[in-house]
Amino acid sequence: MFKITKSDGTIAFAAQPQDFAAPDPELISHFCRFESWTADLSTGVFRLGPAAQHHHGLDGNSNIGLLNLVQCYDAEHRQHVLELFEKAAMTASSFCFSTTIVLDDESHVPVMCIGESSNFSNIEHGTIEGVFVFARFKIEQTLGAFS
């Protein structure tokens, strides 16, 4: 899934139903881990938290570029993710994608990203802010099909 839409800041998310109960954070943490990130479009530098750095194989790296970020993604998805970020860097946008991170043992960890680019002006080059959602399980790959 690779989706992007223009964002003008005036369209709010749909209102939650009155009886909506937020999920239990402990339950959510059993299945996945969330971590926020930012990117400065004037420098191209991404700032990731420790979990995102670890999952992307970038431990201790403070100057992370887009190519460094996507190198661990499923090869079939890298170009789509690069195009998505390129579009988001050109105009205020909201976007999401899901892919897998390929580990050294050839297993895959599902990851989802939701983000928004903003702050475009004559003075500023823009920023992108978002969140990664990492599954707490691996997918073993067998003969090109997930089992």
N, CA, C and O atoms as a GROMACS GRO file, in nm:
protein
  588
    1MET      N    1   0.084  -0.117   0.000
    1MET     CA    2   0.000   0.000   0.000
    1MET      C    3   0.089   0.124   0.000
    1MET      O    4   0.175   0.138   0.087
    2PHE      N    5   0.070   0.211  -0.096
    2PHE     CA    6   0.146   0.335  -0.107
    2PHE      C    7   0.046   0.444  -0.146
    2PHE      O    8  -0.004   0.444  -0.259
    3LYS      N    9   0.015   0.534  -0.055
    3LYS     CA   10  -0.088   0.635  -0.080
    3LYS      C   11  -0.037   0.773  -0.041
    3LYS      O   12   0.034   0.788   0.059
    4ILE      N   13  -0.072   0.874  -0.120
    4ILE     CA   14  -0.040   1.012  -0.088
    4ILE      C   15  -0.158   1.098  -0.131
    4ILE      O   16  -0.225   1.069  -0.229
    5THR      N   17  -0.181   1.205  -0.056
    5THR     CA   18  -0.287   1.298  -0.090
    5THR      C   19  -0.241   1.438  -0.055
    5THR      O   20  -0.166   1.457   0.042
    6LYS      N   21  -0.285   1.537  -0.130
    6LYS     CA   22  -0.251   1.675  -0.097
    6LYS      C   23  -0.319   1.713   0.031
    6LYS      O   24  -0.431   1.670   0.060
    7SER      N   25  -0.251   1.796   0.108
    7SER     CA   26  -0.304   1.837   0.238
    7SER      C   27  -0.300   1.988   0.246
    7SER      O   28  -0.196   2.050   0.225
    8ASP      N   29  -0.415   2.048   0.277
    8ASP     CA   30  -0.416   2.193   0.293
    8ASP      C   31  -0.438   2.235   0.438
    8ASP      O   32  -0.449   2.353   0.468
    9GLY      N   33  -0.444   2.137   0.526
    9GLY     CA   34  -0.457   2.167   0.668
    9GLY      C   35  -0.597   2.203   0.712
    9GLY      O   36  -0.621   2.221   0.831
   10THR      N   37  -0.690   2.214   0.618
   10THR     CA   38  -0.825   2.254   0.656
   10THR      C   39  -0.918   2.134   0.672
   10THR      O   40  -1.025   2.144   0.732
   11ILE      N   41  -0.877   2.021   0.618
   11ILE     CA   42  -0.960   1.902   0.627
   11ILE      C   43  -0.917   1.822   0.749
   11ILE      O   44  -0.804   1.773   0.755
   12ALA      N   45  -1.004   1.811   0.844
   12ALA     CA   46  -0.972   1.738   0.967
   12ALA      C   47  -1.010   1.592   0.951
   12ALA      O   48  -1.089   1.556   0.863
   13PHE      N   49  -0.952   1.509   1.036
   13PHE     CA   50  -0.990   1.369   1.038
   13PHE      C   51  -1.136   1.360   1.079
   13PHE      O   52  -1.187   1.446   1.150
   14ALA      N   53  -1.201   1.254   1.034
   14ALA     CA   54  -1.342   1.234   1.068
   14ALA      C   55  -1.357   1.227   1.220
   14ALA      O   56  -1.270   1.175   1.291
   15ALA      N   57  -1.467   1.280   1.268
   15ALA     CA   58  -1.493   1.278   1.412
   15ALA      C   59  -1.509   1.134   1.460
   15ALA      O   60  -1.563   1.049   1.389
   16GLN      N   61  -1.460   1.108   1.580
   16GLN     CA   62  -1.472   0.976   1.640
   16GLN      C   63  -1.616   0.956   1.688
   16GLN      O   64  -1.679   1.050   1.734
   17PRO      N   65  -1.668   0.833   1.678
   17PRO     CA   66  -1.800   0.806   1.734
   17PRO      C   67  -1.800   0.835   1.884
   17PRO      O   68  -1.697   0.820   1.949
   18GLN      N   69  -1.911   0.876   1.936
   18GLN     CA   70  -1.919   0.912   2.077
   18GLN      C   71  -1.881   0.799   2.170
   18GLN      O   72  -1.822   0.823   2.275
   19ASP      N   73  -1.912   0.676   2.134
   19ASP     CA   74  -1.882   0.564   2.222
   19ASP      C   75  -1.744   0.503   2.195
   19ASP      O   76  -1.714   0.393   2.242
   20PHE      N   77  -1.661   0.574   2.118
   20PHE     CA   78  -1.528   0.524   2.086
   20PHE      C   79  -1.441   0.519   2.212
   20PHE      O   80  -1.428   0.618   2.284
   21ALA      N   81  -1.383   0.405   2.236
   21ALA     CA   82  -1.290   0.388   2.349
   21ALA      C   83  -1.151   0.364   2.292
   21ALA      O   84  -1.132   0.273   2.211
   22ALA      N   85  -1.056   0.444   2.333
   22ALA     CA   86  -0.919   0.427   2.285
   22ALA      C   87  -0.867   0.290   2.326
   22ALA      O   88  -0.894   0.245   2.437
   23PRO      N   89  -0.794   0.224   2.237
   23PRO     CA   90  -0.741   0.092   2.272
   23PRO      C   91  -0.644   0.100   2.389
   23PRO      O   92  -0.580   0.202   2.411
   24ASP      N   93  -0.634  -0.007   2.461
   24ASP     CA   94  -0.544  -0.018   2.575
   24ASP      C   95  -0.399  -0.017   2.525
   24ASP      O   96  -0.361  -0.103   2.445
   25PRO      N   97  -0.316   0.080   2.570
   25PRO     CA   98  -0.177   0.087   2.524
   25PRO      C   99  -0.098  -0.041   2.550
   25PRO      O  100  -0.011  -0.078   2.472
   26GLU      N  101  -0.129  -0.109   2.660
   26GLU     CA  102  -0.059  -0.235   2.690
   26GLU      C  103  -0.093  -0.342   2.586
   26GLU      O  104  -0.007  -0.419   2.545
   27LEU      N  105  -0.218  -0.346   2.545
   27LEU     CA  106  -0.260  -0.441   2.443
   27LEU      C  107  -0.193  -0.409   2.309
   27LEU      O  108  -0.143  -0.499   2.241
   28ILE      N  109  -0.192  -0.283   2.273
   28ILE     CA  110  -0.128  -0.241   2.148
   28ILE      C  111   0.020  -0.278   2.150
   28ILE      O  112   0.073  -0.329   2.051
   29SER      N  113   0.088  -0.252   2.262
   29SER     CA  114   0.231  -0.279   2.269
   29SER      C  115   0.263  -0.428   2.260
   29SER      O  116   0.376  -0.466   2.231
   30HIS      N  117   0.163  -0.512   2.284
   30HIS     CA  118   0.182  -0.656   2.267
   30HIS      C  119   0.202  -0.691   2.119
   30HIS      O  120   0.275  -0.785   2.086
   31PHE      N  121   0.137  -0.616   2.029
   31PHE     CA  122   0.139  -0.646   1.886
   31PHE      C  123   0.237  -0.561   1.807
   31PHE      O  124   0.291  -0.608   1.707
   32CYS      N  125   0.261  -0.437   1.849
   32CYS     CA  126   0.345  -0.348   1.769
   32CYS      C  127   0.408  -0.240   1.855
   32CYS      O  128   0.373  -0.219   1.971
   33ARG      N  129   0.503  -0.172   1.793
   33ARG     CA  130   0.570  -0.060   1.858
   33ARG      C  131   0.558   0.062   1.767
   33ARG      O  132   0.579   0.052   1.646
   34PHE      N  133   0.525   0.176   1.825
   34PHE     CA  134   0.512   0.302   1.753
   34PHE      C  135   0.634   0.389   1.784
   34PHE      O  136   0.685   0.389   1.896
   35GLU      N  137   0.678   0.463   1.684
   35GLU     CA  138   0.783   0.562   1.711
   35GLU      C  139   0.774   0.674   1.610
   35GLU      O  140   0.759   0.650   1.490
   36SER      N  141   0.782   0.797   1.658
   36SER     CA  142   0.773   0.914   1.570
   36SER      C  143   0.908   0.942   1.506
   36SER      O  144   1.012   0.896   1.554
   37TRP      N  145   0.904   1.019   1.398
   37TRP     CA  146   1.025   1.059   1.327
   37TRP      C  147   0.999   1.193   1.258
   37TRP      O  148   0.884   1.232   1.240
   38THR      N  149   1.106   1.262   1.220
   38THR     CA  150   1.095   1.387   1.145
   38THR      C  151   1.202   1.389   1.037
   38THR      O  152   1.302   1.319   1.045
   39ALA      N  153   1.178   1.471   0.936
   39ALA     CA  154   1.276   1.493   0.829
   39ALA      C  155   1.278   1.641   0.797
   39ALA      O  156   1.173   1.703   0.781
   40ASP      N  157   1.397   1.697   0.786
   40ASP     CA  158   1.417   1.837   0.749
   40ASP      C  159   1.444   1.839   0.599
   40ASP      O  160   1.547   1.789   0.554
   41LEU      N  161   1.353   1.896   0.522
   41LEU     CA  162   1.367   1.893   0.377
   41LEU      C  163   1.476   1.987   0.325
   41LEU      O  164   1.519   1.973   0.211
   42SER      N  165   1.521   2.081   0.406
   42SER     CA  166   1.632   2.168   0.362
   42SER      C  167   1.764   2.093   0.363
   42SER      O  168   1.854   2.127   0.287
   43THR      N  169   1.777   1.992   0.450
   43THR     CA  170   1.902   1.915   0.458
   43THR      C  171   1.884   1.772   0.411
   43THR      O  172   1.982   1.706   0.376
   44GLY      N  173   1.762   1.722   0.408
   44GLY     CA  174   1.737   1.583   0.372
   44GLY      C  175   1.765   1.485   0.484
   44GLY      O  176   1.767   1.364   0.462
   45VAL      N  177   1.789   1.536   0.605
   45VAL     CA  178   1.824   1.451   0.718
   45VAL      C  179   1.699   1.406   0.793
   45VAL      O  180   1.613   1.487   0.828
   46PHE      N  181   1.691   1.276   0.817
   46PHE     CA  182   1.584   1.216   0.897
   46PHE      C  183   1.632   1.202   1.040
   46PHE      O  184   1.748   1.168   1.064
   47ARG      N  185   1.544   1.227   1.135
   47ARG     CA  186   1.574   1.205   1.276
   47ARG      C  187   1.481   1.094   1.325
   47ARG      O  188   1.359   1.111   1.333
   48LEU      N  189   1.542   0.981   1.358
   48LEU     CA  190   1.467   0.864   1.403
   48LEU      C  191   1.498   0.837   1.549
   48LEU      O  192   1.606   0.869   1.598
   49GLY      N  193   1.403   0.777   1.617
   49GLY     CA  194   1.426   0.733   1.753
   49GLY      C  195   1.505   0.603   1.753
   49GLY      O  196   1.533   0.547   1.648
   50PRO      N  197   1.540   0.555   1.871
   50PRO     CA  198   1.625   0.436   1.882
   50PRO      C  199   1.562   0.310   1.823
   50PRO      O  200   1.632   0.229   1.763
   51ALA      N  201   1.432   0.291   1.839
   51ALA     CA  202   1.368   0.171   1.784
   51ALA      C  203   1.369   0.174   1.632
   51ALA      O  204   1.400   0.073   1.568
   52ALA      N  205   1.336   0.288   1.572
   52ALA     CA  206   1.335   0.300   1.427
   52ALA      C  207   1.477   0.283   1.371
   52ALA      O  208   1.495   0.218   1.267
   53GLN      N  209   1.576   0.340   1.438
   53GLN     CA  210   1.714   0.321   1.393
   53GLN      C  211   1.750   0.173   1.396
   53GLN      O  212   1.809   0.120   1.301
   54HIS      N  213   1.716   0.106   1.505
   54HIS     CA  214   1.747  -0.036   1.519
   54HIS      C  215   1.678  -0.119   1.410
   54HIS      O  216   1.744  -0.199   1.343
   55HIS      N  217   1.549  -0.100   1.391
   55HIS     CA  218   1.475  -0.177   1.291
   55HIS      C  219   1.526  -0.153   1.150
   55HIS      O  220   1.524  -0.244   1.067
   56HIS      N  221   1.573  -0.032   1.122
   56HIS     CA  222   1.625   0.001   0.990
   56HIS      C  223   1.774  -0.032   0.976
   56HIS      O  224   1.834  -0.004   0.872
   57GLY      N  225   1.833  -0.089   1.080
   57GLY     CA  226   1.975  -0.126   1.075
   57GLY      C  227   2.067  -0.006   1.077
   57GLY      O  228   2.176  -0.010   1.018
   58LEU      N  229   2.026   0.101   1.144
   58LEU     CA  230   2.100   0.227   1.144
   58LEU      C  231   2.141   0.268   1.286
   58LEU      O  232   2.145   0.387   1.315
   59ASP      N  233   2.170   0.174   1.372
   59ASP     CA  234   2.204   0.204   1.511
   59ASP      C  235   2.314   0.308   1.522
   59ASP      O  236   2.420   0.295   1.461
   60GLY      N  237   2.288   0.412   1.601
   60GLY     CA  238   2.387   0.516   1.630
   60GLY      C  239   2.412   0.614   1.518
   60GLY      O  240   2.499   0.700   1.532
   61ASN      N  241   2.341   0.605   1.408
   61ASN     CA  242   2.364   0.695   1.295
   61ASN      C  243   2.272   0.816   1.309
   61ASN      O  244   2.150   0.802   1.307
   62SER      N  245   2.330   0.936   1.324
   62SER     CA  246   2.249   1.055   1.345
   62SER      C  247   2.217   1.129   1.214
   62SER      O  248   2.120   1.204   1.210
   63ASN      N  249   2.295   1.110   1.109
   63ASN     CA  250   2.268   1.173   0.979
   63ASN      C  251   2.213   1.069   0.884
   63ASN      O  252   2.287   1.006   0.808
   64ILE      N  253   2.083   1.052   0.889
   64ILE     CA  254   2.018   0.949   0.810
   64ILE      C  255   1.951   1.013   0.690
   64ILE      O  256   1.869   1.104   0.704
   65GLY      N  257   1.986   0.965   0.572
   65GLY     CA  258   1.923   1.011   0.449
   65GLY      C  259   1.818   0.911   0.404
   65GLY      O  260   1.808   0.801   0.458
   66LEU      N  261   1.739   0.951   0.307
   66LEU     CA  262   1.630   0.868   0.258
   66LEU      C  263   1.680   0.734   0.204
   66LEU      O  264   1.618   0.630   0.229
   67LEU      N  265   1.790   0.735   0.130
   67LEU     CA  266   1.842   0.609   0.075
   67LEU      C  267   1.887   0.515   0.186
   67LEU      O  268   1.869   0.394   0.176
   68ASN      N  269   1.947   0.571   0.294
   68ASN     CA  270   1.985   0.488   0.408
   68ASN      C  271   1.861   0.425   0.471
   68ASN      O  272   1.863   0.310   0.513
   69LEU      N  273   1.754   0.503   0.476
   69LEU     CA  274   1.631   0.458   0.541
   69LEU      C  275   1.567   0.341   0.467
   69LEU      O  276   1.524   0.244   0.530
   70VAL      N  277   1.560   0.349   0.335
   70VAL     CA  278   1.483   0.250   0.258
   70VAL      C  279   1.565   0.129   0.215
   70VAL      O  280   1.509   0.035   0.159
   71GLN      N  281   1.695   0.128   0.238
   71GLN     CA  282   1.778   0.018   0.188
   71GLN      C  283   1.740  -0.118   0.247
   71GLN      O  284   1.767  -0.221   0.185
   72CYS      N  285   1.677  -0.120   0.363
   72CYS     CA  286   1.639  -0.248   0.425
   72CYS      C  287   1.498  -0.291   0.386
   72CYS      O  288   1.455  -0.400   0.423
   73TYR      N  289   1.424  -0.208   0.311
   73TYR     CA  290   1.287  -0.243   0.272
   73TYR      C  291   1.288  -0.349   0.164
   73TYR      O  292   1.387  -0.365   0.091
   74ASP      N  293   1.179  -0.420   0.153
   74ASP     CA  294   1.160  -0.517   0.046
   74ASP      C  295   1.196  -0.450  -0.086
   74ASP      O  296   1.149  -0.340  -0.115
   75ALA      N  297   1.280  -0.516  -0.166
   75ALA     CA  298   1.330  -0.457  -0.291
   75ALA      C  299   1.217  -0.415  -0.386
   75ALA      O  300   1.231  -0.317  -0.459
   76GLU      N  301   1.107  -0.488  -0.384
   76GLU     CA  302   0.994  -0.454  -0.471
   76GLU      C  303   0.928  -0.322  -0.432
   76GLU      O  304   0.859  -0.261  -0.514
   77HIS      N  305   0.947  -0.277  -0.308
   77HIS     CA  306   0.876  -0.158  -0.258
   77HIS      C  307   0.962  -0.033  -0.253
   77HIS      O  308   0.908   0.077  -0.243
   78ARG      N  309   1.093  -0.046  -0.259
   78ARG     CA  310   1.182   0.070  -0.240
   78ARG      C  311   1.149   0.186  -0.334
   78ARG      O  312   1.139   0.300  -0.289
   79GLN      N  313   1.134   0.158  -0.461
   79GLN     CA  314   1.108   0.266  -0.558
   79GLN      C  315   0.976   0.337  -0.528
   79GLN      O  316   0.968   0.459  -0.541
   80HIS      N  317   0.875   0.262  -0.488
   80HIS     CA  318   0.746   0.322  -0.453
   80HIS      C  319   0.761   0.417  -0.333
   80HIS      O  320   0.706   0.527  -0.333
   81VAL      N  321   0.836   0.373  -0.233
   81VAL     CA  322   0.856   0.456  -0.114
   81VAL      C  323   0.936   0.581  -0.150
   81VAL      O  324   0.902   0.691  -0.105
   82LEU      N  325   1.040   0.567  -0.231
   82LEU     CA  326   1.118   0.683  -0.274
   82LEU      C  327   1.030   0.783  -0.349
   82LEU      O  328   1.040   0.904  -0.325
   83GLU      N  329   0.945   0.736  -0.438
   83GLU     CA  330   0.855   0.824  -0.514
   83GLU      C  331   0.757   0.894  -0.420
   83GLU      O  332   0.726   1.012  -0.439
   84LEU      N  333   0.707   0.822  -0.321
   84LEU     CA  334   0.614   0.880  -0.226
   84LEU      C  335   0.679   0.995  -0.150
   84LEU      O  336   0.620   1.102  -0.136
   85PHE      N  337   0.802   0.973  -0.100
   85PHE     CA  338   0.871   1.079  -0.028
   85PHE      C  339   0.905   1.196  -0.121
   85PHE      O  340   0.901   1.312  -0.079
   86GLU      N  341   0.938   1.167  -0.245
   86GLU     CA  342   0.967   1.274  -0.342
   86GLU      C  343   0.844   1.364  -0.362
   86GLU      O  344   0.856   1.486  -0.364
   87LYS      N  345   0.729   1.302  -0.377
   87LYS     CA  346   0.605   1.380  -0.393
   87LYS      C  347   0.574   1.461  -0.267
   87LYS      O  348   0.535   1.577  -0.276
   88ALA      N  349   0.593   1.399  -0.151
   88ALA     CA  350   0.566   1.469  -0.024
   88ALA      C  351   0.662   1.585  -0.004
   88ALA      O  352   0.628   1.682   0.064
   89ALA      N  353   0.782   1.577  -0.060
   89ALA     CA  354   0.881   1.684  -0.046
   89ALA      C  355   0.850   1.802  -0.136
   89ALA      O  356   0.907   1.910  -0.118
   90MET      N  357   0.761   1.785  -0.232
   90MET     CA  358   0.730   1.893  -0.326
   90MET      C  359   0.609   1.976  -0.287
   90MET      O  360   0.600   2.094  -0.322
   91THR      N  361   0.516   1.917  -0.213
   91THR     CA  362   0.396   1.989  -0.175
   91THR      C  363   0.341   1.931  -0.044
   91THR      O  364   0.363   1.814  -0.014
   92ALA      N  365   0.271   2.013   0.031
   92ALA     CA  366   0.213   1.966   0.157
   92ALA      C  367   0.123   1.846   0.129
   92ALA      O  368   0.028   1.855   0.051
   93SER      N  369   0.154   1.735   0.194
   93SER     CA  370   0.085   1.610   0.166
   93SER      C  371   0.072   1.525   0.292
   93SER      O  372   0.149   1.539   0.387
   94SER      N  373  -0.025   1.438   0.289
   94SER     CA  374  -0.037   1.330   0.387
   94SER      C  375  -0.013   1.201   0.311
   94SER      O  376  -0.055   1.188   0.196
   95PHE      N  377   0.053   1.104   0.374
   95PHE     CA  378   0.085   0.981   0.304
   95PHE      C  379   0.094   0.865   0.400
   95PHE      O  380   0.103   0.882   0.522
   96CYS      N  381   0.090   0.744   0.343
   96CYS     CA  382   0.113   0.623   0.422
   96CYS      C  383   0.168   0.516   0.329
   96CYS      O  384   0.143   0.516   0.208
   97PHE      N  385   0.242   0.425   0.389
   97PHE     CA  386   0.287   0.308   0.315
   97PHE      C  387   0.309   0.194   0.413
   97PHE      O  388   0.330   0.215   0.532
   98SER      N  389   0.304   0.075   0.360
   98SER     CA  390   0.338  -0.043   0.438
   98SER      C  391   0.428  -0.131   0.352
   98SER      O  392   0.408  -0.144   0.231
   99THR      N  393   0.525  -0.190   0.416
   99THR     CA  394   0.621  -0.277   0.349
   99THR      C  395   0.676  -0.372   0.454
   99THR      O  396   0.620  -0.385   0.562
  100THR      N  397   0.784  -0.438   0.421
  100THR     CA  398   0.853  -0.520   0.520
  100THR      C  399   1.000  -0.482   0.520
  100THR      O  400   1.056  -0.442   0.418
  101ILE      N  401   1.060  -0.495   0.636
  101ILE     CA  402   1.204  -0.477   0.651
  101ILE      C  403   1.265  -0.616   0.640
  101ILE      O  404   1.225  -0.708   0.712
  102VAL      N  405   1.362  -0.631   0.550
  102VAL     CA  406   1.426  -0.760   0.529
  102VAL      C  407   1.547  -0.769   0.622
  102VAL      O  408   1.637  -0.685   0.617
  103LEU      N  409   1.548  -0.870   0.707
  103LEU     CA  410   1.655  -0.890   0.804
  103LEU      C  411   1.766  -0.977   0.745
  103LEU      O  412   1.748  -1.039   0.640
  104ASP      N  413   1.879  -0.981   0.813
  104ASP     CA  414   1.994  -1.060   0.767
  104ASP      C  415   1.961  -1.207   0.745
  104ASP      O  416   2.018  -1.270   0.656
  105ASP      N  417   1.870  -1.262   0.825
  105ASP     CA  418   1.834  -1.403   0.812
  105ASP      C  419   1.725  -1.426   0.707
  105ASP      O  420   1.668  -1.535   0.698
  106GLU      N  421   1.696  -1.322   0.626
  106GLU     CA  422   1.596  -1.324   0.519
  106GLU      C  423   1.452  -1.328   0.570
  106GLU      O  424   1.359  -1.340   0.490
  107SER      N  425   1.431  -1.317   0.700
  107SER     CA  426   1.294  -1.302   0.751
  107SER      C  427   1.254  -1.156   0.732
  107SER      O  428   1.339  -1.070   0.707
  108HIS      N  429   1.126  -1.128   0.745
  108HIS     CA  430   1.072  -0.994   0.720
  108HIS      C  431   0.995  -0.946   0.842
  108HIS      O  432   0.927  -1.024   0.908
  109VAL      N  433   1.007  -0.816   0.873
  109VAL     CA  434   0.929  -0.754   0.979
  109VAL      C  435   0.836  -0.652   0.913
  109VAL      O  436   0.883  -0.559   0.847
  110PRO      N  437   0.704  -0.667   0.930
  110PRO     CA  438   0.610  -0.569   0.873
  110PRO      C  439   0.630  -0.432   0.938
  110PRO      O  440   0.650  -0.420   1.059
  111VAL      N  441   0.623  -0.327   0.854
  111VAL     CA  442   0.633  -0.189   0.903
  111VAL      C  443   0.531  -0.105   0.826
  111VAL      O  444   0.509  -0.125   0.706
  112MET      N  445   0.472  -0.013   0.896
  112MET     CA  446   0.380   0.083   0.835
  112MET      C  447   0.427   0.222   0.871
  112MET      O  448   0.479   0.244   0.980
  113CYS      N  449   0.412   0.315   0.780
  113CYS     CA  450   0.453   0.453   0.804
  113CYS      C  451   0.338   0.545   0.765
  113CYS      O  452   0.275   0.528   0.660
  114ILE      N  453   0.311   0.642   0.850
  114ILE     CA  454   0.211   0.745   0.823
  114ILE      C  455   0.281   0.879   0.845
  114ILE      O  456   0.346   0.898   0.947
  115GLY      N  457   0.268   0.971   0.750
  115GLY     CA  458   0.337   1.097   0.764
  115GLY      C  459   0.266   1.212   0.697
  115GLY      O  460   0.165   1.195   0.628
  116GLU      N  461   0.322   1.331   0.720
  116GLU     CA  462   0.265   1.453   0.664
  116GLU      C  463   0.377   1.553   0.642
  116GLU      O  464   0.459   1.576   0.730
  117SER      N  465   0.379   1.613   0.523
  117SER     CA  466   0.476   1.718   0.495
  117SER      C  467   0.407   1.853   0.507
  117SER      O  468   0.289   1.868   0.475
  118SER      N  469   0.484   1.953   0.556
  118SER     CA  470   0.426   2.086   0.578
  118SER      C  471   0.537   2.190   0.587
  118SER      O  472   0.653   2.160   0.562
  119ASN      N  473   0.499   2.310   0.622
  119ASN     CA  474   0.590   2.424   0.644
  119ASN      C  475   0.664   2.467   0.519
  119ASN      O  476   0.781   2.505   0.524
  120PHE      N  477   0.596   2.461   0.405
  120PHE     CA  478   0.654   2.510   0.282
  120PHE      C  479   0.628   2.660   0.272
  120PHE      O  480   0.513   2.704   0.285
  121SER      N  481   0.731   2.738   0.250
  121SER     CA  482   0.716   2.882   0.232
  121SER      C  483   0.837   2.932   0.154
  121SER      O  484   0.925   2.855   0.116
  122ASN      N  485   0.840   3.064   0.132
  122ASN     CA  486   0.957   3.122   0.065
  122ASN      C  487   1.081   3.113   0.152
  122ASN      O  488   1.194   3.115   0.101
  123ILE      N  489   1.062   3.102   0.282
  123ILE     CA  490   1.174   3.099   0.376
  123ILE      C  491   1.212   2.955   0.412
  123ILE      O  492   1.330   2.922   0.419
  124GLU      N  493   1.112   2.870   0.434
  124GLU     CA  494   1.137   2.734   0.480
  124GLU      C  495   1.121   2.634   0.365
  124GLU      O  496   1.038   2.654   0.275
  125HIS      N  497   1.200   2.529   0.368
  125HIS     CA  498   1.196   2.426   0.266
  125HIS      C  499   1.099   2.314   0.300
  125HIS      O  500   1.072   2.227   0.217
  126GLY      N  501   1.048   2.314   0.420
  126GLY     CA  502   0.949   2.215   0.460
  126GLY      C  503   1.004   2.110   0.554
  126GLY      O  504   1.125   2.092   0.569
  127THR      N  505   0.912   2.042   0.617
  127THR     CA  506   0.944   1.932   0.707
  127THR      C  507   0.846   1.818   0.681
  127THR      O  508   0.737   1.838   0.627
  128ILE      N  509   0.887   1.701   0.721
  128ILE     CA  510   0.797   1.586   0.719
  128ILE      C  511   0.800   1.527   0.859
  128ILE      O  512   0.907   1.507   0.917
  129GLU      N  513   0.683   1.499   0.911
  129GLU     CA  514   0.671   1.434   1.041
  129GLU      C  515   0.587   1.309   1.023
  129GLU      O  516   0.497   1.305   0.939
  130GLY      N  517   0.618   1.208   1.101
  130GLY     CA  518   0.539   1.087   1.088
  130GLY      C  519   0.562   0.991   1.203
  130GLY      O  520   0.628   1.022   1.302
  131VAL      N  521   0.504   0.875   1.184
  131VAL     CA  522   0.516   0.768   1.283
  131VAL      C  523   0.538   0.636   1.209
  131VAL      O  524   0.476   0.610   1.106
  132PHE      N  525   0.626   0.555   1.264
  132PHE     CA  526   0.644   0.418   1.217
  132PHE      C  527   0.568   0.326   1.312
  132PHE      O  528   0.561   0.351   1.432
  133VAL      N  529   0.512   0.220   1.256
  133VAL     CA  530   0.449   0.115   1.335
  133VAL      C  531   0.520  -0.015   1.297
  133VAL      O  532   0.510  -0.062   1.184
  134PHE      N  533   0.591  -0.073   1.393
  134PHE     CA  534   0.666  -0.196   1.371
  134PHE      C  535   0.593  -0.312   1.436
  134PHE      O  536   0.561  -0.308   1.555
  135ALA      N  537   0.567  -0.418   1.358
  135ALA     CA  538   0.507  -0.539   1.414
  135ALA      C  539   0.608  -0.605   1.507
  135ALA      O  540   0.729  -0.593   1.486
  136ARG      N  541   0.560  -0.672   1.607
  136ARG     CA  542   0.646  -0.743   1.701
  136ARG      C  543   0.664  -0.890   1.661
  136ARG      O  544   0.685  -0.975   1.748
  137PHE      N  545   0.657  -0.919   1.534
  137PHE     CA  546   0.678  -1.056   1.486
  137PHE      C  547   0.750  -1.051   1.352
  137PHE      O  548   0.752  -0.948   1.285
  138LYS      N  549   0.809  -1.162   1.315
  138LYS     CA  550   0.876  -1.176   1.186
  138LYS      C  551   0.792  -1.265   1.098
  138LYS      O  552   0.714  -1.348   1.145
  139ILE      N  553   0.809  -1.247   0.968
  139ILE     CA  554   0.745  -1.333   0.870
  139ILE      C  555   0.856  -1.410   0.800
  139ILE      O  556   0.946  -1.350   0.742
  140GLU      N  557   0.849  -1.540   0.806
  140GLU     CA  558   0.946  -1.623   0.735
  140GLU      C  559   0.903  -1.631   0.590
  140GLU      O  560   0.785  -1.649   0.561
  141GLN      N  561   0.997  -1.617   0.499
  141GLN     CA  562   0.964  -1.622   0.358
  141GLN      C  563   1.007  -1.756   0.300
  141GLN      O  564   1.121  -1.799   0.319
  142THR      N  565   0.915  -1.822   0.230
  142THR     CA  566   0.943  -1.951   0.170
  142THR      C  567   0.901  -1.949   0.024
  142THR      O  568   0.784  -1.926  -0.007
  143LEU      N  569   0.995  -1.971  -0.066
  143LEU     CA  570   0.968  -1.979  -0.209
  143LEU      C  571   0.887  -1.860  -0.260
  143LEU      O  572   0.796  -1.878  -0.339
  144GLY      N  573   0.920  -1.739  -0.214
  144GLY     CA  574   0.856  -1.619  -0.265
  144GLY      C  575   0.716  -1.594  -0.211
  144GLY      O  576   0.654  -1.494  -0.247
  145ALA      N  577   0.667  -1.680  -0.127
  145ALA     CA  578   0.533  -1.660  -0.071
  145ALA      C  579   0.544  -1.654   0.080
  145ALA      O  580   0.622  -1.727   0.141
  146PHE      N  581   0.466  -1.566   0.140
  146PHE     CA  582   0.466  -1.557   0.286
  146PHE      C  583   0.381  -1.670   0.342
  146PHE      O  584   0.271  -1.698   0.293
  147SER      N  585   0.433  -1.733   0.445
  147SER     CA  586   0.358  -1.843   0.507
  147SER      C  587   0.328  -1.813   0.650
  147SER      O  588   0.266  -1.895   0.718
   0.00000   0.00000   0.00000
